[in-house]
Amino acid sequence: IPEDIEFLPLVELPAHALFGENHPLARRSSVSLEELAELPMVFLDLPLSGEYFQALFMAEGLTPNIGYRFAHPDVIRTMVANGFGYTLANVTPRSDAALDGRKVVRVRLSGSHRPMTLGVASLKSLRPSRLAEAFKAHARSFISSAYVPGMVAPATAPK
């Protein structure tokens, strides 16, 4: 985080794999990046997300087999649900359905991987408005490892 940014961390979101419900690895309790590296990956191709997920593989001396690149998470979930490959994610919507109604399955990544931290960022040089301060206070009291609006929270996710 740049020096001029104040960051209020709210929750750490661990990385996990998503598979279509009929994928053989969808029945596993965990899967390793080594097992995934050769399989076709449906890659979230956004600047920070892309770097983050590639860094997970690089930390283990691996290169993912990126079969498809999209910037839209719902398209990725639908591709995964339809058997085009797997994906990695940090956020898990409460619904396990893709856009077309097919199911995706969340599987824990084995090993130790740097989580994504969800939080509120603001410029240090700006005096925060009352509204901004109220938002930060609300976010801090509302979002935690036990509750993330619209998502499966880390504390409640299957282990």
C-alpha positions in Angstrom: 0.0 0.0 0.0 1.5 3.3 -1.0 2.7 5.7 1.8 0.0 8.2 1.0 -2.9 5.7 1.6 -4.4 4.9 4.9 -5.8 1.3 4.9 -8.3 0.0 7.5 -8.2 -3.9 7.2 -11.5 -5.5 7.8 -11.2 -9.2 7.0 -8.7 -11.6 5.4 -10.1 -13.8 2.6 -8.1 -17.0 1.9 -7.7 -18.2 -1.7 -9.6 -21.3 -2.7 -10.4 -23.2 -5.9 -13.7 -23.4 -7.7 -14.8 -26.3 -9.8 -17.9 -27.3 -11.6 -20.0 -29.7 -9.5 -19.1 -32.7 -11.9 -15.3 -32.0 -11.9 -13.4 -34.9 -10.2 -11.6 -32.5 -7.8 -14.9 -31.0 -6.6 -15.4 -33.9 -4.2 -12.1 -33.3 -2.5 -11.7 -31.5 0.9 -8.6 -29.7 -0.4 -6.4 -29.4 -3.4 -2.9 -28.2 -4.0 -1.6 -25.7 -6.5 0.7 -28.4 -7.8 -2.3 -30.5 -8.7 -4.0 -27.5 -10.4 -1.0 -26.1 -12.4 -1.5 -28.4 -15.4 -5.3 -28.1 -15.5 -6.9 -25.4 -17.7 -7.6 -22.3 -15.5 -10.3 -19.8 -16.2 -8.4 -16.8 -15.1 -9.7 -13.6 -13.5 -7.8 -11.1 -15.6 -7.8 -7.9 -13.6 -4.7 -5.9 -12.7 -4.4 -6.7 -9.0 -6.3 -10.0 -9.0 -4.3 -11.4 -11.8 -1.0 -10.5 -10.2 -2.1 -12.0 -6.9 -3.2 -15.3 -8.3 -0.1 -15.7 -10.4 2.0 -14.9 -7.4 0.4 -17.8 -5.5 1.8 -20.2 -8.2 5.1 -18.4 -8.5 5.7 -18.8 -4.8 5.7 -22.5 -5.3 7.8 -22.5 -8.5 4.7 -23.2 -10.6 3.1 -21.7 -13.7 -0.7 -22.0 -14.1 -2.1 -23.3 -17.4 -4.3 -20.3 -18.3 -6.9 -21.5 -20.8 -9.2 -18.6 -20.7 -9.0 -15.0 -19.5 -12.0 -12.9 -18.4 -12.5 -9.7 -16.4 -16.0 -10.6 -15.2 -16.3 -13.0 -12.2 -19.8 -14.1 -13.2 -18.5 -15.2 -16.7 -15.7 -17.1 -14.9 -18.1 -18.9 -12.6 -20.3 -19.9 -15.5 -17.3 -21.2 -17.5 -16.2 -23.2 -14.5 -19.7 -24.5 -13.8 -19.8 -25.7 -17.4 -16.5 -27.6 -17.2 -14.1 -25.4 -19.1 -11.7 -25.5 -16.2 -11.2 -24.3 -12.6 -10.6 -20.9 -11.1 -9.1 -19.4 -8.0 -11.0 -17.0 -5.9 -11.0 -15.2 -2.5 -14.6 -14.2 -2.4 -17.4 -16.7 -2.4 -21.0 -15.6 -3.1 -23.6 -17.2 -0.9 -25.1 -18.8 -3.9 -23.3 -21.7 -5.5 -25.1 -21.2 -8.8 -23.5 -19.7 -11.9 -25.5 -17.4 -14.2 -27.0 -20.3 -16.1 -28.0 -22.1 -12.8 -25.3 -24.8 -12.9 -23.4 -25.3 -9.7 -19.8 -24.5 -8.6 -18.1 -26.1 -5.7 -15.6 -24.4 -3.4 -12.5 -26.4 -2.4 -9.9 -25.3 0.1 -6.3 -24.8 -1.1 -3.9 -26.9 0.8 -0.7 -25.2 2.1 -0.2 -21.7 3.4 -1.0 -18.9 1.0 -1.2 -15.1 1.5 -4.9 -14.1 1.8 -6.5 -11.1 0.2 -7.3 -8.4 2.8 -10.6 -6.6 2.3 -10.6 -3.1 3.8 -11.3 0.6 3.3 -8.6 2.8 1.7 -8.4 6.6 1.8 -5.9 9.3 1.1 -4.0 10.3 4.2 -3.7 13.9 2.9 -7.5 14.4 2.8 -9.4 15.2 6.0 -12.2 12.6 6.1 -15.7 13.8 5.9 -18.2 12.9 8.6 -19.9 10.6 6.0 -16.5 8.9 5.3 -15.9 8.4 9.0 -19.4 7.0 9.5 -18.8 4.6 6.6 -15.5 3.4 8.1 -17.1 2.9 11.5 -20.0 1.0 10.0 -17.8 -1.2 7.9 -15.6 -2.0 10.9 -18.6 -3.0 13.0 -20.4 -4.8 10.3 -17.7 -6.8 8.3 -15.6 -9.5 10.0 -14.3 -13.0 9.6 -17.7 -14.1 10.8 -19.8 -11.9 8.4 -19.2 -10.5 5.0 -22.3 -9.2 3.3 -23.4 -11.4 0.4 -20.5 -13.8 0.8 -19.5 -16.9 2.7 -17.4 -15.5 5.5 -14.0 -17.1 6.2 -15.1 -18.3 9.7 -18.1 -20.0 8.3 -16.6 -21.5 5.2 -16.1 -25.3 5.0 -12.7 -26.4 6.2 
